[in-house]
Amino acid sequence: MPLEDKETRRLVEREIAKHPIDYSLLVVSVINGVATFTGRVSPLRGSMGRGVNIRDEMKKIQDAVLNLRGINECILDIAYDQ
């Protein structure tokens, strides 16, 4: 994987961390400007995740990722736990 893809992946992961979701089972890859999310996401446990609509959060993340420099496309291939 080219170095710039690793750096861009780190930026994507930082964006994901800003949201109240459990992404411990999510795999993020960035290859040639395409960010791909695979795996499973769910709301955080406890008060931080209470009332979180996981699909809405993933849409917000996808929109934010598409605004990152170096990202041309964002593919979500994930399962949602509500």
PDB file with SEQRES, HELIX, SHEET and CRYST1 records, atoms N, CA, C and O in Angstrom:
SEQRES   1 A   82  MET PRO LEU GLU ASP LYS GLU THR ARG ARG LEU VAL GLU          
SEQRES   2 A   82  ARG GLU ILE ALA LYS HIS PRO ILE ASP TYR SER LEU LEU          
SEQRES   3 A   82  VAL VAL SER VAL ILE ASN GLY VAL ALA THR PHE THR GLY          
SEQRES   4 A   82  ARG VAL SER PRO LEU ARG GLY SER MET GLY ARG GLY VAL          
SEQRES   5 A   82  ASN ILE ARG ASP GLU MET LYS LYS ILE GLN ASP ALA VAL          
SEQRES   6 A   82  LEU ASN LEU ARG GLY ILE ASN GLU CYS ILE LEU ASP ILE          
SEQRES   7 A   82  ALA TYR ASP GLN                                              
HELIX    1 AA1 LEU A    3  ALA A   17  1                                  15    
HELIX    2 AA2 ILE A   54  LEU A   66  1                                  13    
SHEET    1 AA1 3 ILE A  21  ILE A  31  0                                        
SHEET    2 AA1 3 VAL A  34  PRO A  43 -1                                        
SHEET    3 AA1 3 GLU A  73  TYR A  80  1                                        
CRYST1    1.000    1.000    1.000  90.00  90.00  90.00 P 1           1          
ATOM      1  N   MET A   1       0.849  -1.176   0.000  1.00  0.00           N  
ATOM      2  CA  MET A   1       0.000   0.000   0.000  1.00  0.00           C  
ATOM      3  C   MET A   1       0.895   1.239   0.000  1.00  0.00           C  
ATOM      4  O   MET A   1       1.804   1.337   0.824  1.00  0.00           O  
ATOM      5  N   PRO A   2       0.655   2.177  -0.902  1.00  0.00           N  
ATOM      6  CA  PRO A   2       1.476   3.379  -0.941  1.00  0.00           C  
ATOM      7  C   PRO A   2       1.370   4.179   0.353  1.00  0.00           C  
ATOM      8  O   PRO A   2       0.360   4.120   1.053  1.00  0.00           O  
ATOM      9  N   LEU A   3       2.421   4.920   0.657  1.00  0.00           N  
ATOM     10  CA  LEU A   3       2.485   5.680   1.896  1.00  0.00           C  
ATOM     11  C   LEU A   3       1.321   6.661   2.009  1.00  0.00           C  
ATOM     12  O   LEU A   3       0.714   6.765   3.075  1.00  0.00           O  
ATOM     13  N   GLU A   4       0.999   7.378   0.945  1.00  0.00           N  
ATOM     14  CA  GLU A   4      -0.082   8.361   1.046  1.00  0.00           C  
ATOM     15  C   GLU A   4      -1.414   7.704   1.383  1.00  0.00           C  
ATOM     16  O   GLU A   4      -2.254   8.338   2.021  1.00  0.00           O  
ATOM     17  N   ASP A   5      -1.636   6.460   0.978  1.00  0.00           N  
ATOM     18  CA  ASP A   5      -2.860   5.761   1.335  1.00  0.00           C  
ATOM     19  C   ASP A   5      -2.906   5.460   2.836  1.00  0.00           C  
ATOM     20  O   ASP A   5      -3.971   5.530   3.449  1.00  0.00           O  
ATOM     21  N   LYS A   6      -1.761   5.128   3.425  1.00  0.00           N  
ATOM     22  CA  LYS A   6      -1.725   4.892   4.876  1.00  0.00           C  
ATOM     23  C   LYS A   6      -2.029   6.175   5.635  1.00  0.00           C  
ATOM     24  O   LYS A   6      -2.776   6.161   6.613  1.00  0.00           O  
ATOM     25  N   GLU A   7      -1.454   7.275   5.189  1.00  0.00           N  
ATOM     26  CA  GLU A   7      -1.703   8.555   5.847  1.00  0.00           C  
ATOM     27  C   GLU A   7      -3.170   8.950   5.709  1.00  0.00           C  
ATOM     28  O   GLU A   7      -3.777   9.440   6.662  1.00  0.00           O  
ATOM     29  N   THR A   8      -3.733   8.742   4.540  1.00  0.00           N  
ATOM     30  CA  THR A   8      -5.141   9.071   4.318  1.00  0.00           C  
ATOM     31  C   THR A   8      -6.031   8.166   5.158  1.00  0.00           C  
ATOM     32  O   THR A   8      -7.044   8.621   5.688  1.00  0.00           O  
ATOM     33  N   ARG A   9      -5.673   6.899   5.288  1.00  0.00           N  
ATOM     34  CA  ARG A   9      -6.449   5.974   6.134  1.00  0.00           C  
ATOM     35  C   ARG A   9      -6.470   6.470   7.572  1.00  0.00           C  
ATOM     36  O   ARG A   9      -7.502   6.395   8.240  1.00  0.00           O  
ATOM     37  N   ARG A  10      -5.347   6.973   8.050  1.00  0.00           N  
ATOM     38  CA  ARG A  10      -5.306   7.519   9.419  1.00  0.00           C  
ATOM     39  C   ARG A  10      -6.249   8.711   9.567  1.00  0.00           C  
ATOM     40  O   ARG A  10      -6.911   8.859  10.594  1.00  0.00           O  
ATOM     41  N   LEU A  11      -6.310   9.559   8.540  1.00  0.00           N  
ATOM     42  CA  LEU A  11      -7.247  10.690   8.575  1.00  0.00           C  
ATOM     43  C   LEU A  11      -8.694  10.195   8.622  1.00  0.00           C  
ATOM     44  O   LEU A  11      -9.519  10.746   9.351  1.00  0.00           O  
ATOM     45  N   VAL A  12      -8.994   9.167   7.853  1.00  0.00           N  
ATOM     46  CA  VAL A  12     -10.333   8.589   7.841  1.00  0.00           C  
ATOM     47  C   VAL A  12     -10.657   8.015   9.224  1.00  0.00           C  
ATOM     48  O   VAL A  12     -11.753   8.231   9.739  1.00  0.00           O  
ATOM     49  N   GLU A  13      -9.726   7.295   9.818  1.00  0.00           N  
ATOM     50  CA  GLU A  13      -9.951   6.705  11.142  1.00  0.00           C  
ATOM     51  C   GLU A  13     -10.163   7.780  12.201  1.00  0.00           C  
ATOM     52  O   GLU A  13     -10.971   7.599  13.111  1.00  0.00           O  
ATOM     53  N   ARG A  14      -9.449   8.894  12.095  1.00  0.00           N  
ATOM     54  CA  ARG A  14      -9.659  10.002  13.037  1.00  0.00           C  
ATOM     55  C   ARG A  14     -11.064  10.575  12.897  1.00  0.00           C  
ATOM     56  O   ARG A  14     -11.694  10.941  13.889  1.00  0.00           O  
ATOM     57  N   GLU A  15     -11.550  10.649  11.669  1.00  0.00           N  
ATOM     58  CA  GLU A  15     -12.909  11.152  11.436  1.00  0.00           C  
ATOM     59  C   GLU A  15     -13.937  10.210  12.061  1.00  0.00           C  
ATOM     60  O   GLU A  15     -14.897  10.665  12.683  1.00  0.00           O  
ATOM     61  N   ILE A  16     -13.742   8.923  11.904  1.00  0.00           N  
ATOM     62  CA  ILE A  16     -14.663   7.939  12.481  1.00  0.00           C  
ATOM     63  C   ILE A  16     -14.693   8.064  14.003  1.00  0.00           C  
ATOM     64  O   ILE A  16     -15.752   7.946  14.619  1.00  0.00           O  
ATOM     65  N   ALA A  17     -13.538   8.301  14.601  1.00  0.00           N  
ATOM     66  CA  ALA A  17     -13.432   8.373  16.059  1.00  0.00           C  
ATOM     67  C   ALA A  17     -14.193   9.556  16.657  1.00  0.00           C  
ATOM     68  O   ALA A  17     -14.436   9.581  17.863  1.00  0.00           O  
ATOM     69  N   LYS A  18     -14.566  10.517  15.852  1.00  0.00           N  
ATOM     70  CA  LYS A  18     -15.310  11.686  16.340  1.00  0.00           C  
ATOM     71  C   LYS A  18     -16.786  11.374  16.592  1.00  0.00           C  
ATOM     72  O   LYS A  18     -17.501  12.198  17.162  1.00  0.00           O  
ATOM     73  N   HIS A  19     -17.240  10.215  16.180  1.00  0.00           N  
ATOM     74  CA  HIS A  19     -18.664   9.879  16.240  1.00  0.00           C  
ATOM     75  C   HIS A  19     -18.938   8.820  17.308  1.00  0.00           C  
ATOM     76  O   HIS A  19     -18.071   8.000  17.609  1.00  0.00           O  
ATOM     77  N   PRO A  20     -20.163   8.839  17.888  1.00  0.00           N  
ATOM     78  CA  PRO A  20     -20.491   7.927  18.996  1.00  0.00           C  
ATOM     79  C   PRO A  20     -20.852   6.522  18.519  1.00  0.00           C  
ATOM     80  O   PRO A  20     -21.952   6.030  18.772  1.00  0.00           O  
ATOM     81  N   ILE A  21     -19.909   5.884  17.824  1.00  0.00           N  
ATOM     82  CA  ILE A  21     -20.141   4.528  17.346  1.00  0.00           C  
ATOM     83  C   ILE A  21     -19.008   3.619  17.808  1.00  0.00           C  
ATOM     84  O   ILE A  21     -17.881   4.064  18.024  1.00  0.00           O  
ATOM     85  N   ASP A  22     -19.329   2.351  17.952  1.00  0.00           N  
ATOM     86  CA  ASP A  22     -18.326   1.331  18.238  1.00  0.00           C  
ATOM     87  C   ASP A  22     -17.853   0.803  16.886  1.00  0.00           C  
ATOM     88  O   ASP A  22     -18.590   0.115  16.180  1.00  0.00           O  
ATOM     89  N   TYR A  23     -16.628   1.133  16.544  1.00  0.00           N  
ATOM     90  CA  TYR A  23     -16.085   0.731  15.250  1.00  0.00           C  
ATOM     91  C   TYR A  23     -14.961  -0.297  15.418  1.00  0.00           C  
ATOM     92  O   TYR A  23     -14.112  -0.443  14.539  1.00  0.00           O  
ATOM     93  N   SER A  24     -14.961  -1.001  16.540  1.00  0.00           N  
ATOM     94  CA  SER A  24     -13.895  -1.975  16.814  1.00  0.00           C  
ATOM     95  C   SER A  24     -13.920  -3.148  15.834  1.00  0.00           C  
ATOM     96  O   SER A  24     -12.901  -3.813  15.651  1.00  0.00           O  
ATOM     97  N   LEU A  25     -15.061  -3.412  15.202  1.00  0.00           N  
ATOM     98  CA  LEU A  25     -15.165  -4.493  14.221  1.00  0.00           C  
ATOM     99  C   LEU A  25     -15.211  -3.961  12.790  1.00  0.00           C  
ATOM    100  O   LEU A  25     -15.635  -4.661  11.871  1.00  0.00           O  
ATOM    101  N   LEU A  26     -14.771  -2.720  12.614  1.00  0.00           N  
ATOM    102  CA  LEU A  26     -14.763  -2.084  11.305  1.00  0.00           C  
ATOM    103  C   LEU A  26     -13.344  -2.074  10.751  1.00  0.00           C  
ATOM    104  O   LEU A  26     -12.399  -1.715  11.454  1.00  0.00           O  
ATOM    105  N   VAL A  27     -13.201  -2.464   9.507  1.00  0.00           N  
ATOM    106  CA  VAL A  27     -11.906  -2.424   8.820  1.00  0.00           C  
ATOM    107  C   VAL A  27     -11.969  -1.302   7.795  1.00  0.00           C  
ATOM    108  O   VAL A  27     -12.882  -1.246   6.972  1.00  0.00           O  
ATOM    109  N   VAL A  28     -10.984  -0.407   7.855  1.00  0.00           N  
ATOM    110  CA  VAL A  28     -10.916   0.716   6.930  1.00  0.00           C  
ATOM    111  C   VAL A  28      -9.706   0.532   6.036  1.00  0.00           C  
ATOM    112  O   VAL A  28      -8.602   0.269   6.513  1.00  0.00           O  
ATOM    113  N   SER A  29      -9.922   0.672   4.739  1.00  0.00           N  
ATOM    114  CA  SER A  29      -8.790   0.653   3.811  1.00  0.00           C  
ATOM    115  C   SER A  29      -8.951   1.811   2.836  1.00  0.00           C  
ATOM    116  O   SER A  29     -10.064   2.214   2.501  1.00  0.00           O  
ATOM    117  N   VAL A  30      -7.819   2.333   2.391  1.00  0.00           N  
ATOM    118  CA  VAL A  30      -7.810   3.397   1.397  1.00  0.00           C  
ATOM    119  C   VAL A  30      -6.818   2.997   0.319  1.00  0.00           C  
ATOM    120  O   VAL A  30      -5.620   2.872   0.575  1.00  0.00           O  
ATOM    121  N   ILE A  31      -7.324   2.800  -0.879  1.00  0.00           N  
ATOM    122  CA  ILE A  31      -6.487   2.404  -2.004  1.00  0.00           C  
ATOM    123  C   ILE A  31      -6.843   3.284  -3.188  1.00  0.00           C  
ATOM    124  O   ILE A  31      -7.991   3.315  -3.631  1.00  0.00           O  
ATOM    125  N   ASN A  32      -5.860   3.990  -3.690  1.00  0.00           N  
ATOM    126  CA  ASN A  32      -6.048   4.871  -4.854  1.00  0.00           C  
ATOM    127  C   ASN A  32      -7.209   5.842  -4.681  1.00  0.00           C  
ATOM    128  O   ASN A  32      -7.983   6.061  -5.613  1.00  0.00           O  
ATOM    129  N   GLY A  33      -7.331   6.420  -3.498  1.00  0.00           N  
ATOM    130  CA  GLY A  33      -8.354   7.426  -3.246  1.00  0.00           C  
ATOM    131  C   GLY A  33      -9.729   6.885  -2.934  1.00  0.00           C  
ATOM    132  O   GLY A  33     -10.676   7.657  -2.787  1.00  0.00           O  
ATOM    133  N   VAL A  34      -9.861   5.572  -2.829  1.00  0.00           N  
ATOM    134  CA  VAL A  34     -11.148   4.958  -2.498  1.00  0.00           C  
ATOM    135  C   VAL A  34     -11.084   4.429  -1.069  1.00  0.00           C  
ATOM    136  O   VAL A  34     -10.296   3.535  -0.761  1.00  0.00           O  
ATOM    137  N   ALA A  35     -11.928   4.996  -0.193  1.00  0.00           N  
ATOM    138  CA  ALA A  35     -12.024   4.527   1.186  1.00  0.00           C  
ATOM    139  C   ALA A  35     -13.099   3.453   1.240  1.00  0.00           C  
ATOM    140  O   ALA A  35     -14.224   3.666   0.787  1.00  0.00           O  
ATOM    141  N   THR A  36     -12.750   2.306   1.791  1.00  0.00           N  
ATOM    142  CA  THR A  36     -13.698   1.200   1.911  1.00  0.00           C  
ATOM    143  C   THR A  36     -13.825   0.812   3.372  1.00  0.00           C  
ATOM    144  O   THR A  36     -12.826   0.580   4.054  1.00  0.00           O  
ATOM    145  N   PHE A  37     -15.065   0.743   3.850  1.00  0.00           N  
ATOM    146  CA  PHE A  37     -15.362   0.309   5.212  1.00  0.00           C  
ATOM    147  C   PHE A  37     -16.025  -1.059   5.110  1.00  0.00           C  
ATOM    148  O   PHE A  37     -17.031  -1.213   4.416  1.00  0.00           O  
ATOM    149  N   THR A  38     -15.469  -2.047   5.794  1.00  0.00           N  
ATOM    150  CA  THR A  38     -16.088  -3.366   5.862  1.00  0.00           C  
ATOM    151  C   THR A  38     -16.172  -3.792   7.320  1.00  0.00           C  
ATOM    152  O   THR A  38     -15.346  -3.392   8.141  1.00  0.00           O  
ATOM    153  N   GLY A  39     -17.168  -4.601   7.634  1.00  0.00           N  
ATOM    154  CA  GLY A  39     -17.310  -5.104   8.996  1.00  0.00           C  
ATOM    155  C   GLY A  39     -18.645  -4.733   9.599  1.00  0.00           C  
ATOM    156  O   GLY A  39     -19.672  -4.721   8.921  1.00  0.00           O  
ATOM    157  N   ARG A  40     -18.615  -4.427  10.900  1.00  0.00           N  
ATOM    158  CA  ARG A  40     -19.838  -4.203  11.671  1.00  0.00           C  
ATOM    159  C   ARG A  40     -19.646  -2.981  12.566  1.00  0.00           C  
ATOM    160  O   ARG A  40     -18.587  -2.795  13.166  1.00  0.00           O  
ATOM    161  N   VAL A  41     -20.694  -2.148  12.645  1.00  0.00           N  
ATOM    162  CA  VAL A  41     -20.680  -0.992  13.539  1.00  0.00           C  
ATOM    163  C   VAL A  41     -21.943  -1.002  14.390  1.00  0.00           C  
ATOM    164  O   VAL A  41     -22.972  -1.553  14.000  1.00  0.00           O  
ATOM    165  N   SER A  42     -21.841  -0.383  15.554  1.00  0.00           N  
ATOM    166  CA  SER A  42     -22.975  -0.267  16.460  1.00  0.00           C  
ATOM    167  C   SER A  42     -22.805   0.999  17.289  1.00  0.00           C  
ATOM    168  O   SER A  42     -21.709   1.558  17.341  1.00  0.00           O  
ATOM    169  N   PRO A  43     -23.877   1.461  17.939  1.00  0.00           N  
ATOM    170  CA  PRO A  43     -23.733   2.623  18.826  1.00  0.00           C  
ATOM    171  C   PRO A  43     -22.815   2.280  19.999  1.00  0.00           C  
ATOM    172  O   PRO A  43     -22.713   1.120  20.400  1.00  0.00           O  
ATOM    173  N   LEU A  44     -22.157   3.286  20.538  1.00  0.00           N  
ATOM    174  CA  LEU A  44     -21.362   3.068  21.745  1.00  0.00           C  
ATOM    175  C   LEU A  44     -22.273   2.594  22.859  1.00  0.00           C  
ATOM    176  O   LEU A  44     -23.454   2.941  22.898  1.00  0.00           O  
ATOM    177  N   ARG A  45     -21.726   1.808  23.756  1.00  0.00           N  
ATOM    178  CA  ARG A  45     -22.503   1.373  24.919  1.00  0.00           C  
ATOM    179  C   ARG A  45     -22.582   2.506  25.926  1.00  0.00           C  
ATOM    180  O   ARG A  45     -21.710   3.374  25.972  1.00  0.00           O  
ATOM    181  N   GLY A  46     -23.616   2.492  26.716  1.00  0.00           N  
ATOM    182  CA  GLY A  46     -23.763   3.493  27.759  1.00  0.00           C  
ATOM    183  C   GLY A  46     -24.402   4.773  27.250  1.00  0.00           C  
ATOM    184  O   GLY A  46     -25.018   4.798  26.184  1.00  0.00           O  
ATOM    185  N   SER A  47     -24.246   5.826  28.024  1.00  0.00           N  
ATOM    186  CA  SER A  47     -24.937   7.082  27.715  1.00  0.00           C  
ATOM    187  C   SER A  47     -24.457   7.725  26.420  1.00  0.00           C  
ATOM    188  O   SER A  47     -25.233   8.427  25.772  1.00  0.00           O  
ATOM    189  N   MET A  48     -23.218   7.512  26.023  1.00  0.00           N  
ATOM    190  CA  MET A  48     -22.700   8.115  24.787  1.00  0.00           C  
ATOM    191  C   MET A  48     -23.427   7.573  23.555  1.00  0.00           C  
ATOM    192  O   MET A  48     -23.575   8.291  22.567  1.00  0.00           O  
ATOM    193  N   GLY A  49     -23.876   6.335  23.597  1.00  0.00           N  
ATOM    194  CA  GLY A  49     -24.519   5.736  22.446  1.00  0.00           C  
ATOM    195  C   GLY A  49     -26.029   5.728  22.496  1.00  0.00           C  
ATOM    196  O   GLY A  49     -26.688   5.291  21.553  1.00  0.00           O  
ATOM    197  N   ARG A  50     -26.572   6.210  23.589  1.00  0.00           N  
ATOM    198  CA  ARG A  50     -28.028   6.191  23.755  1.00  0.00           C  
ATOM    199  C   ARG A  50     -28.695   7.124  22.745  1.00  0.00           C  
ATOM    200  O   ARG A  50     -28.335   8.296  22.644  1.00  0.00           O  
ATOM    201  N   GLY A  51     -29.665   6.601  22.003  1.00  0.00           N  
ATOM    202  CA  GLY A  51     -30.396   7.402  21.047  1.00  0.00           C  
ATOM    203  C   GLY A  51     -29.673   7.655  19.725  1.00  0.00           C  
ATOM    204  O   GLY A  51     -30.144   8.444  18.905  1.00  0.00           O  
ATOM    205  N   VAL A  52     -28.548   7.002  19.513  1.00  0.00           N  
ATOM    206  CA  VAL A  52     -27.777   7.199  18.286  1.00  0.00           C  
ATOM    207  C   VAL A  52     -28.368   6.362  17.159  1.00  0.00           C  
ATOM    208  O   VAL A  52     -28.573   5.158  17.309  1.00  0.00           O  
ATOM    209  N   ASN A  53     -28.635   7.003  16.044  1.00  0.00           N  
ATOM    210  CA  ASN A  53     -29.063   6.288  14.845  1.00  0.00           C  
ATOM    211  C   ASN A  53     -27.802   5.972  14.046  1.00  0.00           C  
ATOM    212  O   ASN A  53     -27.202   6.864  13.446  1.00  0.00           O  
ATOM    213  N   ILE A  54     -27.410   4.724  14.041  1.00  0.00           N  
ATOM    214  CA  ILE A  54     -26.125   4.325  13.470  1.00  0.00           C  
ATOM    215  C   ILE A  54     -26.051   4.597  11.974  1.00  0.00           C  
ATOM    216  O   ILE A  54     -24.987   4.942  11.461  1.00  0.00           O  
ATOM    217  N   ARG A  55     -27.157   4.447  11.277  1.00  0.00           N  
ATOM    218  CA  ARG A  55     -27.160   4.730   9.830  1.00  0.00           C  
ATOM    219  C   ARG A  55     -26.924   6.217   9.559  1.00  0.00           C  
ATOM    220  O   ARG A  55     -26.190   6.576   8.638  1.00  0.00           O  
ATOM    221  N   ASP A  56     -27.553   7.082  10.369  1.00  0.00           N  
ATOM    222  CA  ASP A  56     -27.328   8.520  10.226  1.00  0.00           C  
ATOM    223  C   ASP A  56     -25.870   8.879  10.512  1.00  0.00           C  
ATOM    224  O   ASP A  56     -25.270   9.691   9.809  1.00  0.00           O  
ATOM    225  N   GLU A  57     -25.309   8.260  11.557  1.00  0.00           N  
ATOM    226  CA  GLU A  57     -23.908   8.535  11.890  1.00  0.00           C  
ATOM    227  C   GLU A  57     -22.978   8.096  10.766  1.00  0.00           C  
ATOM    228  O   GLU A  57     -22.021   8.799  10.443  1.00  0.00           O  
ATOM    229  N   MET A  58     -23.250   6.947  10.172  1.00  0.00           N  
ATOM    230  CA  MET A  58     -22.394   6.471   9.074  1.00  0.00           C  
ATOM    231  C   MET A  58     -22.529   7.376   7.853  1.00  0.00           C  
ATOM    232  O   MET A  58     -21.555   7.572   7.126  1.00  0.00           O  
ATOM    233  N   LYS A  59     -23.713   7.929   7.616  1.00  0.00           N  
ATOM    234  CA  LYS A  59     -23.884   8.881   6.513  1.00  0.00           C  
ATOM    235  C   LYS A  59     -23.064  10.143   6.776  1.00  0.00           C  
ATOM    236  O   LYS A  59     -22.430  10.676   5.864  1.00  0.00           O  
ATOM    237  N   LYS A  60     -23.077  10.623   8.026  1.00  0.00           N  
ATOM    238  CA  LYS A  60     -22.274  11.793   8.391  1.00  0.00           C  
ATOM    239  C   LYS A  60     -20.784  11.501   8.188  1.00  0.00           C  
ATOM    240  O   LYS A  60     -20.042  12.337   7.673  1.00  0.00           O  
ATOM    241  N   ILE A  61     -20.365  10.317   8.597  1.00  0.00           N  
ATOM    242  CA  ILE A  61     -18.968   9.924   8.432  1.00  0.00           C  
ATOM    243  C   ILE A  61     -18.616   9.852   6.953  1.00  0.00           C  
ATOM    244  O   ILE A  61     -17.574  10.355   6.532  1.00  0.00           O  
ATOM    245  N   GLN A  62     -19.476   9.232   6.175  1.00  0.00           N  
ATOM    246  CA  GLN A  62     -19.224   9.111   4.736  1.00  0.00           C  
ATOM    247  C   GLN A  62     -19.090  10.492   4.092  1.00  0.00           C  
ATOM    248  O   GLN A  62     -18.183  10.714   3.289  1.00  0.00           O  
ATOM    249  N   ASP A  63     -19.976  11.413   4.433  1.00  0.00           N  
ATOM    250  CA  ASP A  63     -19.908  12.772   3.887  1.00  0.00           C  
ATOM    251  C   ASP A  63     -18.610  13.470   4.291  1.00  0.00           C  
ATOM    252  O   ASP A  63     -17.978  14.137   3.471  1.00  0.00           O  
ATOM    253  N   ALA A  64     -18.213  13.312   5.560  1.00  0.00           N  
ATOM    254  CA  ALA A  64     -16.980  13.935   6.029  1.00  0.00           C  
ATOM    255  C   ALA A  64     -15.761  13.337   5.348  1.00  0.00           C  
ATOM    256  O   ALA A  64     -14.832  14.060   4.989  1.00  0.00           O  
ATOM    257  N   VAL A  65     -15.759  12.023   5.168  1.00  0.00           N  
ATOM    258  CA  VAL A  65     -14.634  11.344   4.521  1.00  0.00           C  
ATOM    259  C   VAL A  65     -14.497  11.801   3.069  1.00  0.00           C  
ATOM    260  O   VAL A  65     -13.384  11.981   2.575  1.00  0.00           O  
ATOM    261  N   LEU A  66     -15.614  11.986   2.395  1.00  0.00           N  
ATOM    262  CA  LEU A  66     -15.568  12.431   1.006  1.00  0.00           C  
ATOM    263  C   LEU A  66     -14.997  13.845   0.865  1.00  0.00           C  
ATOM    264  O   LEU A  66     -14.569  14.240  -0.220  1.00  0.00           O  
ATOM    265  N   ASN A  67     -14.992  14.600   1.958  1.00  0.00           N  
ATOM    266  CA  ASN A  67     -14.409  15.942   1.941  1.00  0.00           C  
ATOM    267  C   ASN A  67     -12.919  15.952   2.284  1.00  0.00           C  
ATOM    268  O   ASN A  67     -12.278  17.000   2.213  1.00  0.00           O  
ATOM    269  N   LEU A  68     -12.370  14.810   2.651  1.00  0.00           N  
ATOM    270  CA  LEU A  68     -10.944  14.739   2.971  1.00  0.00           C  
ATOM    271  C   LEU A  68     -10.116  14.786   1.694  1.00  0.00           C  
ATOM    272  O   LEU A  68     -10.503  14.243   0.659  1.00  0.00           O  
ATOM    273  N   ARG A  69      -8.972  15.446   1.790  1.00  0.00           N  
ATOM    274  CA  ARG A  69      -8.063  15.493   0.649  1.00  0.00           C  
ATOM    275  C   ARG A  69      -7.568  14.083   0.338  1.00  0.00           C  
ATOM    276  O   ARG A  69      -7.147  13.351   1.235  1.00  0.00           O  
ATOM    277  N   GLY A  70      -7.620  13.717  -0.920  1.00  0.00           N  
ATOM    278  CA  GLY A  70      -7.132  12.404  -1.322  1.00  0.00           C  
ATOM    279  C   GLY A  70      -8.205  11.330  -1.420  1.00  0.00           C  
ATOM    280  O   GLY A  70      -7.923  10.216  -1.860  1.00  0.00           O  
ATOM    281  N   ILE A  71      -9.433  11.650  -1.016  1.00  0.00           N  
ATOM    282  CA  ILE A  71     -10.523  10.672  -1.100  1.00  0.00           C  
ATOM    283  C   ILE A  71     -11.450  11.062  -2.248  1.00  0.00           C  
ATOM    284  O   ILE A  71     -11.959  12.182  -2.298  1.00  0.00           O  
ATOM    285  N   ASN A  72     -11.657  10.132  -3.159  1.00  0.00           N  
ATOM    286  CA  ASN A  72     -12.544  10.349  -4.300  1.00  0.00           C  
ATOM    287  C   ASN A  72     -13.862   9.595  -4.159  1.00  0.00           C  
ATOM    288  O   ASN A  72     -14.872   9.975  -4.751  1.00  0.00           O  
ATOM    289  N   GLU A  73     -13.841   8.531  -3.375  1.00  0.00           N  
ATOM    290  CA  GLU A  73     -15.020   7.679  -3.231  1.00  0.00           C  
ATOM    291  C   GLU A  73     -14.989   7.024  -1.852  1.00  0.00           C  
ATOM    292  O   GLU A  73     -13.917   6.787  -1.295  1.00  0.00           O  
ATOM    293  N   CYS A  74     -16.169   6.734  -1.305  1.00  0.00           N  
ATOM    294  CA  CYS A  74     -16.272   6.070  -0.005  1.00  0.00           C  
ATOM    295  C   CYS A  74     -17.316   4.965  -0.117  1.00  0.00           C  
ATOM    296  O   CYS A  74     -18.493   5.231  -0.362  1.00  0.00           O  
ATOM    297  N   ILE A  75     -16.876   3.733   0.065  1.00  0.00           N  
ATOM    298  CA  ILE A  75     -17.744   2.560  -0.081  1.00  0.00           C  
ATOM    299  C   ILE A  75     -18.026   1.984   1.304  1.00  0.00           C  
ATOM    300  O   ILE A  75     -17.104   1.701   2.069  1.00  0.00           O  
ATOM    301  N   LEU A  76     -19.313   1.815   1.617  1.00  0.00           N  
ATOM    302  CA  LEU A  76     -19.722   1.216   2.888  1.00  0.00           C  
ATOM    303  C   LEU A  76     -20.217  -0.209   2.615  1.00  0.00           C  
ATOM    304  O   LEU A  76     -21.226  -0.405   1.939  1.00  0.00           O  
ATOM    305  N   ASP A  77     -19.507  -1.180   3.141  1.00  0.00           N  
ATOM    306  CA  ASP A  77     -19.913  -2.573   3.054  1.00  0.00           C  
ATOM    307  C   ASP A  77     -19.954  -3.107   4.471  1.00  0.00           C  
ATOM    308  O   ASP A  77     -19.126  -3.923   4.877  1.00  0.00           O  
ATOM    309  N   ILE A  78     -20.951  -2.619   5.223  1.00  0.00           N  
ATOM    310  CA  ILE A  78     -20.979  -2.881   6.662  1.00  0.00           C  
ATOM    311  C   ILE A  78     -22.350  -3.393   7.104  1.00  0.00           C  
ATOM    312  O   ILE A  78     -23.362  -3.190   6.432  1.00  0.00           O  
ATOM    313  N   ALA A  79     -22.347  -4.056   8.246  1.00  0.00           N  
ATOM    314  CA  ALA A  79     -23.574  -4.474   8.914  1.00  0.00           C  
ATOM    315  C   ALA A  79     -23.813  -3.521  10.074  1.00  0.00           C  
ATOM    316  O   ALA A  79     -22.876  -3.098  10.751  1.00  0.00           O  
ATOM    317  N   TYR A  80     -25.073  -3.190  10.293  1.00  0.00           N  
ATOM    318  CA  TYR A  80     -25.440  -2.243  11.343  1.00  0.00           C  
ATOM    319  C   TYR A  80     -26.087  -2.984  12.502  1.00  0.00           C  
ATOM    320  O   TYR A  80     -27.012  -3.772  12.306  1.00  0.00           O  
ATOM    321  N   ASP A  81     -25.596  -2.729  13.710  1.00  0.00           N  
ATOM    322  CA  ASP A  81     -26.238  -3.199  14.932  1.00  0.00           C  
ATOM    323  C   ASP A  81     -26.903  -2.007  15.574  1.00  0.00           C  
ATOM    324  O   ASP A  81     -26.233  -1.009  15.840  1.00  0.00           O  
ATOM    325  N   GLN A  82     -28.174  -2.069  15.830  1.00  0.00           N  
ATOM    326  CA  GLN A  82     -28.872  -0.935  16.397  1.00  0.00           C  
ATOM    327  C   GLN A  82     -29.129  -1.144  17.820  1.00  0.00           C  
ATOM    328  O   GLN A  82     -29.716  -0.283  18.474  1.00  0.00           O  
TER     329      GLN A  82                                                      
END                                                                             
